[in-house]
Amino acid sequence: MHRFLAHHQGCLTSLISGRGSEVKKKNSFLSCRSARIANRKLHFSLCLHQFFGRNLLEDLVLRTEKLRSRGSSVGAGGVSVELIDLTDSGGMAKEYTVHTLLSKAAEEHGDNPALIVPNVTSLTHSELHAAIEKTAVALRRAGVKPGNLVSLAFPNSLEFVVVFLATTRVRAIAAPLNSAYTEDEFFFYMEDASSTLLLVPGKEGNKAAEGAAERLKLPVAGVHWEKGDSGSGDITLVPKARLETLDEISSPGDEPEEEDEVLFLHTSGTTSRPKGVPLTHSNLAHSIKNITAHYELTSADRNLIVMPLFHVHGLMAALLSTLNAGGAAILPAVGRFSASTFWKDMKAGGATWYTAVPTIHQILLAQHKTKPEAEYPKLRFIRACSSSLAPAVLHGLEEAFNAPVLEAYAMTEASHQMTSNPLPHHGAHKPGTVGKPTGIELGILSSEGTVLPPGQQGEVCIRGPNVTKGYRNNPDANKTAFEFGWFHTGDQGILDEEGYLTLTGRIKELINRGGEKVSPLEVDAVLLAHPAVSEAVTFGAPDEKYGEEVNAAVVLHKTMKATDKDILDYCKKNLAAFKIPKRLFFAETVPRTATGKIQRRFVAEHFLSKAKDSSSAAQEDRTSRLYDGNLLAAKAFARAGVAHMFGVVGIPVTYLATSAMKEGIRFIAFHNEQSAGYAASAAGYLTGKPGILLTVSGPGAVHGLAGLSNGMINTWPIVMVSGSSVQADVGKGDFQELDQLEIVKPFVKYAGKAKSIREIPTVISEALSASISGRPGGSYVDIPSDVLHETIHEGEAEPLLAAVKEIVPSWSVGSNPGELKVSENKVSEAVSMLRQAEKPLIVFGKGAAYAHAEAAIKRLVESTNIPFLATPMGKGILPDSHPLSTTAARSTAIGESDVVLVVGARLNWLLHFGEPPRWSKSVKFILVDISKDEIEFRKPALGLIGDARVVVQQIANAVKDDPFTLGDEHPWLQKLKKKSSDNIQKMANSLAKVVVPFNFLTPLRIIRDAIAAEGSPAPILVSEGANTMDIGRSVLEQTEPRTRLDAGTWGTMGVGLGYAIAASVTSPERLVVAVEGDSGFGFSGMEVETLVRYNLPVVIIIFNNGGVYGGDRRPAEDIVGPHKNDPAPTSFVPGARYDILMEAFGGKGYLAGTPEELQSALRDSFSARKPAVINVTIDPYAGSESGRMGHRN
């Protein structure tokens, strides 16, 4: 086989057919300048580099001399070798095109998935190939000819992939565009590219792009994917404007050739308008092969595409290289990167790697630190590209996700990748570098064009078969960019002795905002178009999150005025969001050089240094600015890391709420303090940080006690903040006067009053700390009206605020759980008791869920094979379907166990007080609780005082050191499994029956199946009601921790809507489903307006049986007396239309009385992710009074 390869590790191997000779030079650096197969010949231009040794050079020259008779030539500075390709057995040239590569993948991996849209659809390689061919025919019918340029304005979608590849198939040129562009931006890019057709999503369209097409008089077609009853579905082109079709065309036409232009992209410029970059099939094919080979991609690889496909990063590295390997590209259903769905899509698609810009990596790492996944998928590697990745982020990613992170360096002009760090088994990974060249020749050049030796800084230049031949219609740019026979990247860098590249700066003035390249001139042009602006200079400023941010200096016309807001609002209409300046500097003039020229670097240094100086001056000016009590309180909560606040505003706390919003805290305004308090308590449980409830004084505080006491009894952190009477008027009968400190004391761990403005930060800090320390619970902050209106200078306030510490949940990164451990002796005793038990059991509750103990519990349960029982809100710590779950054999497990490890659950009424007759008389409890008082009160056989997660980790570690396990055939396990199996089958038999009018089981089964279909992240289930909650607990399954909220320790009714709102606000990535009895819903039904106001994706399913337990169940002898014609105390208006209540506020309402109606309503509401009520009509006499608690009524 005749071929010449430049290995990504720098190894050179040249095999010359017919002579049987092989030349090798390790750690040398040589690669193809251009390679193409045409007319059965393989052409190579071999370029010399400083890494060549003399012997190798002489050997190559000798071989070249011997080949001169076959048409070879020697040029200055390089050797051109022409070799006859004898490997094509068919005798025909094999074109190096994208189509060739993907056709081969379809031939070899036809049944493998190629595109996956989780929970929507998927295509195999064969199906993708067929869809491309069919769509290519449709494009030809739409008049697309070879060489025509087709503009594509799509999010990341299946439609885009198919129509992009179909465009390349018909030898046309694809020009993907950012679907978020403004109309003027679309107009510029499409006009500059000489577009002949615009394609947009068929259903949604693209208003801005279509507006630009209308101005250009371009034909427009919508691309629509329709999933069929069988198979993969079809792409159709729907004419939208000026599109004429030709029915007689039935084939996709001639196959593409390698020198056909296939892709046209604009790359932002700094000294001129954006430049057009044409790329050929050969350019793309070489780049695809390089990337595939470098990362050793195979048909087993799957990649979640988070980068936009209008960038070469997403298009080349994520999509085409994956398809070339026969692997699968996973397309997020939302069409873009979303942190809330990222891991769900990764798991659903079986991803083995992903590539992203540093900003996305930082977001995922931050999410891991505050809200880690229970388990991450096993990744081969993670790729970072488009801007530099901070070493701390790189190491954090590797530690968090247990995969090597490989930094790469890429440009549009190079068809993406130029260098990359190697996979671990191919070489060292050097953080801070962008690795070694991959499939291209790279040199560090001086300004005179000399290739510099290792260790010297110069401009990074490249050449190779994947590099564009030049910018379109831009001879001046080409002359500069391709000087000395190299492409000049505009970046400065250094190569070390091993060939690793370190980028040291930018020669170009392009702004790299988190991987998005922003042209300063483009932003200048928009700023200068504002009527008040006479001069504008845009530049990049350092930014911790994005690497660089867009800043600009502006000079206004002397006769005109404009504010920051005026100019930025104008920019928003004319620029994509990432191009809008983060900061504007207003000036009388901008600095110039001695010759009168503007240099952006000098402008940036001038204004950024002034900003730094003005910041220092602002520090001195703080004594002149005043904070009132409202603002100081809001700042204290913000400093503590509070993200959400719930409440009802009015005198005197309205401005506290608006101040909180100014400080970045989201305030959710309710109709009633009771519901707001329930929301705050649930938020505390779900986030591990205190939920904040804001109330007015007097009756507002009384109403707030419902939520405050609920948080306290459930041991969830909550802080209620209430305004109160003016201190000087207390005792005189002031407006809403009440001794609020006294009334809250039974329901809190801490109650404090800020008697002056200076005390506000201290009282807030103490309240927050108290609510989260030890056993979580309630705190109360009282701020009198006069204190809220008191003022303090900023300079005096800052030291007070500095003392407020950020609240960190016990389970999060940065917390210190060391003090929450128990002694090793206690751990050994616990392990010994479990080891010696004949019938051990592990019980866990919502305290374990709050502590994020799921990983430790899973480890302990599965290493010992001890069965477990979850309390209602402990469900999901381990899935209900887990083989060791005894939920379906609860009575047997409780009644016969002899040693029980109880984690994060109290031996109260929910666990029958841990007493006979429900428990065995001889049972021994090992009680893990963070409260010493609880241990002393319950007097277990062994008390372990500590954090649930930490203590279970200690026990699991001790078991690992000295293992024991119950065998699968152990009599205790066999008995529980038999009992569980029998009861599960009984329930399955009951659920299989379709009962109409509905009983409780039929609709619960339908709801269960709909929730299960959502996959991960699982919806959060809110459940309240007598029969609704009790029966639902046996039917609705939990698969993930902290996804079930119900009546809790007090069995409180009325919590449902508050809980649902809190769940949606704190977990926006999850659907929230509230399954409510009609009575439970009625406590806070008006909060449906709150759901609509904040557009929260909450679906409320109301089991409407016309009353507290259903119809009138009184015996005839009780229906007597003067009011015998009144309805029963348990009865409501029959047939109430709760669905219409939701519709009245603009939400979705559904009435469901049959399985088909309920299934349709669930499908529609779950997919819409909008506020909805499903009113499910139930037989009034289904269920029973008080559910299964009749003995307590």
C-alpha positions, 0 to 999 in steps of 0.5 A, a space after each residue: 500500500 502506497 501512503 504517507 502518514 504524519 502520526 499525531 505523535 510525530 512519528 514518520 513512516 513512509 512506505 514506498 511500494 515496489 521497493 519494500 523499503 521503510 523509513 522511520 524517524 521517531 519524534 520527528 515532525 512531518 505531515 502532508 501539505 496536501 493529499 488527494 487521490 485522483 486519476 489513480 495517483 496519490 500526491 504528497 507535498 512533503 515539507 521540511 521542518 526543524 525536527 528532520 535529521 540529516 540522514 532522513 533528509 538525504 534518504 528522502 532526496 535520494 528516493 526522490 531522485 530515483 522517482 524523477 522519471 515518474 513525473 516528480 519534481 523538487 521545489 525550494 524548501 520542500 520535496 514533492 513526491 508522486 506515488 502511483 496508487 496500486 491499491 484500488 483493485 477496481 482501477 478507478 479513482 476513489 474520491 476523498 469526499 464527505 459523501 465517500 466517508 459516510 457512505 462507507 460508514 453506512 455500508 460497514 455499520 448500517 445497523 448501528 445508530 447514527 443519530 439519537 434524539 433521546 426519547 424522540 427518535 433515532 436513525 441508523 447509518 443505513 436510515 441516515 444514508 437513505 434519508 440523505 439520498 431522498 432529501 438530496 432528490 428533494 433539493 434538486 427538485 427545488 432547483 438546487 444545482 452544483 455550486 449553488 449556496 444554500 443557507 441553513 438557519 437551524 438549531 441542532 436537530 435531526 433536520 439540520 443534519 440530514 439537510 446539511 448532508 443532503 446539500 453536500 450530496 448534490 454538490 451544492 455548498 452548505 452555509 449554516 448560520 446561527 439561528 439566533 442572528 438578527 434580521 440584519 445579520 442574516 441579511 449580511 451573511 446571506 448576501 455576502 455568501 450569494 445565497 440561492 436558497 434559505 432552509 429553516 425548521 418546518 414548524 417553527 420557521 425563523 422569523 429573522 432569517 425569513 425576513 432577510 430572505 424576503 429583502 433578498 428575494 430568496 426562495 425559502 423552504 421549511 424542513 420538516 421531520 415526520 416520524 412514521 408509524 414504522 421505520 425512522 420517518 421522513 424529511 419533507 421540504 415545505 415551500 414557504 416563499 418563491 420556491 418552484 419544484 421540478 417533479 421529473 427529477 428522481 435521482 440525487 445526481 452525480 456524486 461529489 468530487 473532492 475539490 468541490 466546495 462543500 462548506 462556506 462559513 464566515 470567520 470574524 475579522 478585526 481589520 475588515 468585514 467578516 471573511 468568507 471561508 470556503 472549504 472543499 470536500 477534500 478539506 473536510 474529509 482530511 480533517 474528519 479522518 484526522 480527528 477520527 484517528 487521533 481520538 481512536 473513534 470507533 463504532 462503539 462511540 457515542 457523542 452528545 453534541 452540545 456545540 452548535 452545528 453552525 460552528 466547525 467545532 460542533 460540525 467537524 469534531 462532534 458530528 462528522 467525525 463520529 459518523 465517520 467512525 460508525 458511531 452515534 451522534 446524540 442530539 439534545 431534544 432542546 436543540 442546544 446545550 442545556 445544563 439541566 438536561 445534559 446528563 440525562 441526554 448523556 445517559 439516555 444516549 449512552 455517550 462515551 465522550 463529548 467536546 465543548 468550549 471551556 464555558 460549558 465545562 465550567 458550567 457542568 463543573 459548577 453544577 457538579 459541585 452544587 448538585 452532583 449526579 448520583 452516578 456519571 456515565 463512563 467516558 473515554 475522554 472529554 475534549 475542550 476546544 475553542 479557547 483556553 481551559 484553566 488548569 483548575 477547571 481541567 483537573 476538576 473535570 477529570 476528578 469529577 467525571 473520571 475521564 481524561 480531558 484533552 485540550 485542542 486547538 482549532 480554526 475554521 480555516 483549518 476545517 477545525 482541528 490543528 493540534 490536540 493533547 493525545 489520549 493517555 496511552 499515546 503520550 503525556 498530557 501537558 495542561 496549559 498546552 494545546 497538544 501536538 499537531 494532528 495531520 497538519 504541518 505547524 511551524 512557529 514563524 518569525 515576522 520575516 517568515 523564518 521557522 523558529 526552533 523550539 522554545 522561541 515565540 512567534 506566530 503559529 502558522 500551518 499548512 496541510 490538506 485540511 486548510 482552506 485555499 483562501 478567503 472568497 473574493 478577498 485578495 488582500 486578506 489572502 496575501 496577508 494570511 498566506 504569506 511565506 506559503 503558510 496560513 497565519 493563524 494570528 496567534 502567538 505560541 511556542 513549541 517545546 522540544 516534544 512538539 507540544 504547542 503553548 499559545 501565549 497571546 493573540 496577534 489578531 484583535 478578535 475577541 474570544 468570548 467563551 469560544 464565540 469569536 466576536 469581530 470588534 469591527 462588527 460591534 463598532 459598526 452597530 455602535 456607530 449606527 446609533 444616532 448619538 454615537 460619533 466614535 466607537 472602539 470595541 475591545 476584549 476585557 479579561 473575564 473569569 467565566 468567558 475568558 474575554 468579554 466584549 467592552 467598548 468605548 464610545 464618544 457621543 456627539 456633542 449635541 446629543 445624549 444617550 445612556 448605557 441602556 439606550 445604546 445597549 437596547 439598540 445593540 440588542 436589536 442588531 447583534 446576537 446576545 454574545 456580541 453585545 458589550 458587557 460594559 460601555 465606557 463613555 469618553 470625550 475622546 479615545 486615545 490615538 497613536 502619534 500618527 493619529 491611528 486607533 490601536 485597540 490594545 492601547 484603547 483597552 489598556 487605557 479604559 480598563 486601567 481607568 476602570 480599576 482606578 475608578 473602582 478604588 475611587 468608588 471605595 473612597 466614595 462609599 461613605 456618601 451612599 446610603 443603604 436602608 434596612 430593606 436593602 441591607 437585609 437583601 444584601 445580607 441574604 445575597 451574601 449568604 448565598 440565598 437564591 430564592 425567597 417566597 412570600 406575600 408582600 405588603 406593609 412594611 416589607 414590600 421594598 425588602 422583596 424588591 431589594 432582594 430581586 435587585 440583589 439577584 434573589 428570585 422572589 416568588 410572590 404568593 396569594 397566601 403566606 401559608 402556601 408560601 411557607 410550605 414552599 419555603 420549607 420544601 425549598 430548604 429540604 430540596 436545596 440543603 439551604 434555608 428556604 426564606 419566607 417573607 411575611 408582613 406583620 401581625 396576621 401575615 406572621 400568624 399565617 406564616 406559622 403554618 410553613 414555619 412549623 411544617 419545616 420545624 417538624 419535618 426538620 427542614 431548614 427554613 427562615 421566616 422574616 417578618 416585618 413588625 410594628 414601629 418599636 416606639 408604638 409597641 403597646 399602644 395598639 399599633 397597626 397589626 401589632 403582635 408579639 411575634 417573637 413570642 408566638 414563634 418560639 414553639 416552632 423555631 430553633 432561633 428567634 431574633 429581632 434586629 432592634 437597629 439597622 446595624 443588627 440586621 446582618 448579624 440576626 440574619 446570619 445567626 438565623 441562617 446558621 441555626 436553621 441548618 446546623 445540627 438537626 435542621 429546622 426553623 428560625 425567625 427574623 423580626 425586623 421592625 418597620 422603623 428599622 427597615 426605614 433606617 439608613 446607614 452609609 455603605 462604608 459602615 455597612 460593608 464590614 457588617 455584611 463581611 461577617 455574613 458567611 455563605 451557607 453551604 449544605 452539609 453534603 456539598 463540596 466545601 463543607 466540613 462533615 468531619 465533626 459529624 462522624 462517630 467513633 470507630 468503636 461505635 462503628 465497629 459495634 454497629 457492624 458487629 450487630 448487623 453481622 450477627 443478625 439473623 433478620 437484619 433490615 435497613 430503614 431510611 427516611 427523608 433525613 437520609 435524602 436531605 443528607 444526600 446519603 444515597 451513594 453511601 446507602 447503595 454501597 452498604 446495601 449492595 455490599 451486605 445484601 441487607 434488605 431495606 425499607 424506605 419511609 414515604 419521603 425516603 423512597 427513591 434513595 434507592 429505586 423502588 424496583 431494587 431487588 432488596 426493597 421490602 416496600 411490598 413486604 413492609 409488615 413482614 419486614 417490620 414484624 420479624 426483623 431482629 436488628 434494624 439500622 435506621 438512617 435519617 428516620 424517626 421512630 414516630 407514628 410513621 414507624 409505629 414508634 418502634 414498638 410491639 405489636 407491629 415490631 418484634 419485642 426483641 428487635 434491636 435498633 441502631 439509630 443514626 440521627 444528627 440529634 442527640 436529643 432524639 437518641 436519648 429520647 428513643 433509647 435505641 440499642 445503639 445510638 450513632 449521633 452524626 450526619 447520615 451520609 458520613 456515618 453510613 460511609 463509615 459503616 460501609 468502609 468498615 464492612 469493606 475492610 471486613 466483608 460480610 453478606 447475606 447470601 441470595 438463598 438466605 431464608 430471610 431474603 427468600 421470605 421477604 422476596 416471596 412476600 414482595 412478589 405475591 403482593 406485587 402480583 396482587 397489585 399488578 392484577 388490580 392495576 390491570 383492570 380498567 375501571 370506569 367510572 374511575 376508581 383510584 387504581 386505574 388513573 394512578 397506573 396511567 399516571 405511573 406509566 407516564 411519569 416513568 416514560 419521562 426517564 431521567 431526571 425523574 419528575 418530582 412527585 408531589 402527593 397529598 390527599 387521603 386516598 390519593 396519597 395513601 393509595 398512590 404511595 403503593 402505585 407511584 414508583 420513585 427512582 431517584 432521591 428527593 423526588 417525592 414530597 408528601 404530607 410528611 411527619 404531621 400528615 399536613 394537608 394543603 402543602 401540595 401547591 406550595 411544594 410544587 412551586 418550590 420544586 419547580 423553582 429549585 429544580 427547573 430541569 425537572 418536570 413537577 407532577 402534583 397528584 392531589 386530592 380535591 380537598 388537598 388542592 382546595 387549600 391553596 387552589 388560587 396558587 395556580 395563578 402563581 404557577 401561570 405568572 411564573 410559567 412554571 412547568 407544573 402539572 397538577 392532577 386532581 382526583 375529583 371525587 366530590 369531597 374529602 373522602 368522596 360522596 356522602 357516606 353518612 348512614 341514614 340515621 345520621 341525616 336528621 335534624 333541622 339542617 339535614 338537607 345541608 351537604 355532608 361535612 365531607 362533601 364538595 360541589 359534585 363535578 367541579 371544573 377545576 380545569 377551568 380555573 387553570 384556564 381562567 389564568 392562561 394555563 392549560 386545563 383538561 377534563 379526564 374521565 376515561 383512560 384515553 382522555 387521561 393518557 392524552 392529557 398527560 402526553 400533552 401537558 408533559 410535553 408542553 412543560 407549561 402550568 396545567 390542571 388535569 381534572 380526573 373524575 373519580 367514583 365518589 364512593 371509591 376509596 375509604 374514609 381516612 384511607 388506611 387510617 380509619 383507626 385514627 379518625 
